[in-house]
């Protein structure tokens, strides 16, 4: 099964297994060995058409960069723990006394004292005074951090700040003389197919140089809220985490952080944090020791083709507001669930994933124009951004509701609907804050089932209009049919009150 790995180094035992697996494997045919009779000869590099072959050599480039790349070693104190799991036996069983006695002897014979574990990663110097960048996961939880340089010298590193959302960390060492540092480049300028070079510490083998191309850009691997990775086929393995990805001018265009692999080794699919995302985070960590991102206070979801059709949008774009944080900047400015944010601070919002990065990169306290599509009309709302870190710790106050009087169940689009009653709230474990019409049954052959609507979901709105009874839902759907709409936009709430928009196909 394919898995994502943070490419930290393997242990010595695992490394030995990897190396021993290569023993006895025939090496590639020597260059001067005669080819087999009748087989076509591979043309020499000099015969390859210009523009197809790679760089003749990166030796000069690598030589000037190796001294700026460091190996990061960390140690961490962990508690000793029992290696034999405790079996589950019935209380009072004759086996209970046996296992207690057996495990007590095991504990006495084991060393359960705290021990130290070590790990390895990569990093690079961005300031001659001793500022080093690496991944957060390389140093997370470490008691001691050491930077190992290419000349064999070692310096204890102090942690300045980390950011888990982008997996970045900034360290500081105190060198006796200025260090060799490397500059950041503009990652927005690189193109798919451009040559790049990675330097790092794979499997603990320091100073390793690999070359490849940019395979793709703007990759979202669900590693965090600001995913926008550069994909490369330059070999990246465990221990390369935190190392630089250079362009052919020796500028850092990415920070290697993850690989996708069924085995944990490189198969030519590696991911690097773009320099243009990293530089602003690093600047904040250096200045404040923490990040200070803009905060809008909305929960968003993708505008799919069927949602766009239900909203009469010409194409699927923007970010659909699924919820507004109580007391947040968006709520204060008047943004509402169902709004589609199409521009932010004068910039188009092509897709949902673009909005969080735009907001995060905007100064706290700045008043920005947010253009939304609301019920078919464009509207510009001015919002003064808050600070994301403050918003994450804010607690919303629950509101109380009075349950509606029960009415007869109604069937709409394969859904059996009922008004909220205390009995149904208890049956489906619905929070007191949830309002609307509850789904009690779903026809498995219906369009609603295809959209994964299930019993216990609560319909809050239909076509961006609040509803309180099943009759309201039926009336809204009938009106949409008469208007020639192909789908009905439902705002659904789950048991805990989290909402999402779903466009359900209207049949006939």
N, C-alpha and C positions, 0 to 999 in steps of 0.2 A: 504494500500500500504506500502510495506517495505521501511523504510528510515534509513539513517545513522544519528546518533546523536553524537554530542560531549557531553559526559555525565556530564554536569554541573548540579548543584542542581536546583530543582523546587522552585517556590515561596511557601510561607507558605500556600496560598489558595490551590494551586495544591496539596501540600502534604496532607492537610486535606482531600481532595477528595479521594486521594489514600488510606489513612487510613480508611476513612469511608466506602469505598467499601469493606473492609475486615470484617466489623462488621456483626456478625451473621453467618459467615462462619464457619462450624464445623471444629474443629481442628482434626489432625490426631489421630487415635486410640491410647490410652495409651499403654505403653509397656506391662503392666501386665494384660490387658484386654483379656478375653478368646476369641479365634478366633471362627468364626461361624462354626457350625457343617458341616462336609463334605468338608470344604475348605482346600487346602494344606497349611501347615505352612511354613512361610518364615524362612530359617535357620538363626541362630544367626551369628554375625560377626565371632565369634570364630570357627564356623563350615564351614565358607567360605574357599575354597582352598587358600593356600598361593599364593601370587602374584596377586590375584584378588581384595582383599579388599584394601581400602585406608589406609592412615596412621592412627594408633590408636588414636592419638591426636596431634594437632599442638599447644597446649596451651603453652608449654615451648618456642617454637619458636616464637609465636606471642607476648608473654610477653616481650621478649628481643628486639622486633622490633617496638612496638607501640609508644615508646617515640621518635623515629626518624621520624615518619610520622606526618605531620602537616595539619591542615585545612587552606586553603587560602581563605580569605575573601577580596573582593574588593569593592570599591565604585567609582561611576562615575557620573559626573555632566552632565545632558542632558537638552536640551532646551525644554521648554513646547511647546506643539503644539495643534492645534485645533483638537478636538475629532470628530467633525461633518464634513464630507467631503463637499466641495463646489460643488453644483450641476451645471451641464453644461446646460445653457439656452441660447437661441439665443440673440445676442446683440440687444438691443432696445425692447426686449420682455417686456410686462407688469409684468412678473414674476421676471425680473431682479431686479427691485427696491424693490420688496417684499423680495426676498432672501437676498439682501444686508442689509436691515433693520433688518431682523430676525437674520442673522449671526453676525451683529454688537452687538445686544443685548446678543447673546450667548457669544461673546468674552468678553464683560464687566462682565458677570456673572461667567466666568471661571478664574481659576488661571493659567495663561500661563507663570508663572515665571519658571525659570530653577529649576530642582529638581534633587535629588540624587537617583540613583538606586544601588542596591547591588547584588552581586552574590557570590557563594561559589564554591570551588573546593578543590583539594588535592595537596600535595607536599611532598617532603621528603628531609632530611638533608644528604648531601654527604660529608661535612667537618665540624668537630666540631667547627671551627671558625665562622660558621654561613652561609654556602653556601647551598642554597635550590634549588631543581629542580622541575619544574612543566610544564604544557602545556602553550604554547603561548596563546591559545584561552581562558584560564582561566583568564589571567591578561590583555588581549589586551584592550586598551582604558581606563584602570583604572587610576584614579587620586590618589587613596590611596590603598595600598596593606598591609594587615596584616596577619602575620603567627600566628595561634593559636595552642598552644602545648597541649599535652595530660594532663599536670599537671595544666592546666587552665591559664597559662601565655600567654601573647600576646606581639608580637614585630612588630614594623613597619618594612616593608621590602623595600629595595631599589632594583630597577630593574638594573641588570648588562647588560643583553643582551637577545635578542630573535632571533629565526629563524623560519620564517613562513613556510618554505619548509618542515621542519620536525616537526613543531608545538611544539617547545621546548622553554623554558625560564629559565633563571638562576637569582635567587634573592639572596640578602645578608641581613642578620640581624646582630645586634650587641648584643650578649648575654653577661651577666655578668660572666658566667662560660661556659666551653666547653659543647657543645651539644652532644647528642647521634647521631651518624652518621652510615650510612649503606654503605657497599661496593657494587660495581658493579660486576656481574658475567660475564661469557662468554656465551652469548646467542646463539652462534653457536653450543654449546655443548648440548643444550636441545633437547629433542626428542619429537615427537608426542606421547602423553600418559603419559609424566612426570607430576607429581603433582606440582602445583603452588599455591601460596597464594596471594590474593590481600588485601591491607589495604587502606582504604580511608574514604571519607566523603560523602557517598551517601545521597541525600535529606537533607543534613545538619546534619545527624546523625554521628558525628565524631567517629573515632576509630573503624570502622566496619571491621571485618575480614571475608573473604569468601575464600573458597578453591575449586579448580577444577583441571582440567588437561589442558595440551597444546593440543588443538584440531587440529591445523594445523599450518604450518609455511609458510613464504614467500607469505603472502596474499597481493594482490594488490586491494585496494578498491577505487582507483582513488582519494585519498586524497591529493596527491602531487607527485613530480617527483621521489621521492626516496622510494616509498611504498615498504615495505618488512615486513609487520606486523606479529606478533605472534597472533594467534587466540586462545582464551581460553573460557571455559564454566564456569569459576569462575565468580560469580555474580558481574557484573559491572553496575552501574546505574548512573543517573545524580548526579554530585558531586564527582564521582570517578576520573574525569579527572585530570591527573597530578600525580596520586598516583602510588606507586610502585607495580610491580608484582614480587614476590619473588620465588626463588626455595626453595627446602627443606633444604638448607644449610643457608638460610637467606641472600642470595645474590640477588641483584636486576638484574633480567634478562629482564625486560621490564617496560615501562611506559604506564599505561593505558590511552587511549586517545579517543576511539570511540566505539560505539555499533551499532548493526543493530537490529532494532525493529520496528514493526508496531505501537506500542503504546508509545514508549519512555522509557519503562521499560525493565529490563533485560529479555531476553528469552534465555540466555546462549550462545550468540554470541558476544563476546567482542574482542577488538583489542588493542594490546600494541606495542609501538615502541621498537624494539630490543635494548638491552643494547649496543651491538657492534656498532650500528649506532649512538646511543645517546652520547656515551662517547667522540667520536672525536668532535662532534658539541659542547658539553658542554665545552670541553677543550679550543676550540677556543673562545667561548663566554666569558669564564673566563679570557683568556689572552688578547683578543682584543676588547671584547664587541660586536663583530660581527663575521660572518663566513667568511672564506677565502678558497673558493673551487676552484679546478682546472677546467679549461674551455677548451673544444676542439673546439667548434665553428661549430658544425654540427647539422642538424635536421635529426632525424632518424625515421625509421618506422620498423614494424615487418617483418621478412622474413617468409612469409606464404609458404605452401607447393607448391602452384602453381607458386609463384615467384621463389622458389628454383628450380623448374623444368625448368622454363624459363631461368634460369642462369646456368643450367647443374650442380647444386649442388647436392651432394649425399643425403643431408638431410637439413631440414629447421633449420638454426641456425645463430647466429651472429646478427648484426644490419645493416640494409640497410640505406645508406646515401641518404636521399631524398633532402637535400639542404646543401650548405656550406655558412657560414656567411662571407660576404665580409669583408676583413681586419682581420679575425680571425686566430687563430693558424692553423686550418686545411687548410684553403685557402693558407696560406703562405707556408705550407709544401707540398701542391700539392694533397690533397684529393679531390675527385670529386664525384658529384652525381652519383649514380649507384654502387659505391664501397660498398662492404659488409665487415664490420669490423669483423674479426674472432678472432683476439687476440689483447689485449691491455696491454702494459707493461709486456709482457711475460705470461699473463693469458688468458685463453680461455674466449670468450664471448658467453655463451650458448644461451642467448635470448636478445632481444632488451632492456628489462628493466634492465638488469645487467650492461650495459655500463654506464649510467649516474652515478650510485653509484661508479663504479670503477674510473671514471674521477674525481668525486667530492672528493674522498678520496686521490687523488694524489697531491703531493706538487706543488704549483704554480711555474712555471719556470723550472720544471723538463723536460728533453728531454726524451720522451718515444718512444718505437718502437710500431707502429700500423701496424699490418698485415692485408691487405685487399685482397679480391678476386675481381679482375678487369678483366672483359671480359674473364673469364675462367682461369686466371693466378693469382697466389699468388704474392703479392708484399709487401715489408716491407718499411714503410715510417716513418721517425723520425720526431716527432712533439714536439715542445716546448710549454707546456701548459701555457695558460694565466689564468687570474682570472675571475671566473664566474660573480662576481658582477660588474666588469668593462665591461664585454661583454654584460650584460643586458642593460647597459645604452648607449652602442655604437649605433650610427645611421648609417644605410647604405645609401650611396649616390645613388640616382636613376640614371640609365643609359638611354640614349635616343636611340630609334631605328627608322629605316626607314621602313615603311610598304612595304610588297612585292607586286608585281604586281598581280592583280587578275587572277585566272585561273578557268576553268570549275570545278564544284563540282564533287567529287569522292565518291563512296560508298565502304567502307571497313569494314567487320565484323559487319555489321548492323549499321555502322556510316556513316552519310553523312558529308563529309569534304570539307572545303574551305580554301583557303589562307586568311591570315589576311588582311583585308582592313579597311580603316578608317570607313566605314559604319558599318562593323561588330564589330569593336572595340566600336563604339558608341552604337550599338544595345545591346551588351552583357556587356557593362560597363567595358571593359578590360583595365587594366593599360598599360601605354606606355612601361613598361619594359617587358611585356609578349611577347614571341617569339614562333613561331611554326605554327601549322595548327589547325584551329578552328573547333570544332564539331558543326554543325548547326542543325542536327536532329539525334535522336537515335531510332532505331527500338525497341519497348518495348519487343519484343520476343527474342531479341538477347542476346548473352553472355555478350556484353558490358553493356547492361541495368542491368544485374544481378550484375555487378560490380559497379553499381551506377554512370556510366559515363553519363553525361547529356549535353544538348545543352549549349554552352558557355564555356565548358572545352576546353583547348588548348593542343594538343599533341606536346610535346617538343622533345621527343626522342622515337625511337622504337628500341628495342634490344640494348639499350645503344649507339645508333648512332643518332646524331642530324638530324632532318628533317626540310625542309622548305616548301615543297609542298605536296599536297595530293598524287601526283604520287610517292613521296618518301615513304610515308606510305604504299601504295599498293605494291611497289617493295620489301620493307622489309618484309612484311607479306608473300608475295609469296616465297621469299627466305627461310623463316622459315618453310613454308609448305614443300618445297623440301627437307629441312634438316631433316624432320620428327619431328619437334617440335610440342608439343601439345598446346602451348600457346605463345602469343606475349607479351613481357614486354613493356608497355607504361609508359613514364614519362609524367604525366599530370600536367598542371598548372590551378589554378582557376583564377577568375577575378583579384584578388589582387596580383597574382604572386607567391602564395604558391604552392609548388609542392608535388606530391605523386606518388609512383609507383603502377601500377595496371597490373596484368597478365590477359590478355583476352584470353579465350579459342578459339582455331582455329578449326573450323568445316570443316571436309572433307579435 
